[in-house]
Amino acid sequence: MDEITLGLILFRYIPETALVVTLSLILTGYEAKLKTVTLITVIGAPLIAVIRSFSLTPGVNTIIMLPVLILLITFFL
């Protein structure tokens, strides 16, 4: 299990999650509002950091992360 640090979450996972959420909203036709994207990102980034800290194969990480992001997006929209 890798160590999760605040710097890793702030400088890697939050920008990455924000880009994925924004791109998902734009491609599905929703308006990407800053407040909504920020809320989903702040909640989703630590969850994704925990998922990636497990030593799973890269494909399994993605398969687990996609439903988490889908649930967060549908809950807040």
C-alpha angles and dihedrals in degrees: 000000000000122000114257113214131184091242091054091052094045099045103031114021101037096052091042093050092045091054093048093047093046093048091047092052094047094047092049093049101252123132110253103225117190094230094053095044091048093049093049091045096050091050097039101045097066090045091052091047090055092047092050093047090069113088097244127140113272094250093054091051090056093046090054095043097052097063090046091055092042091053092048093049094047092046094053096039 
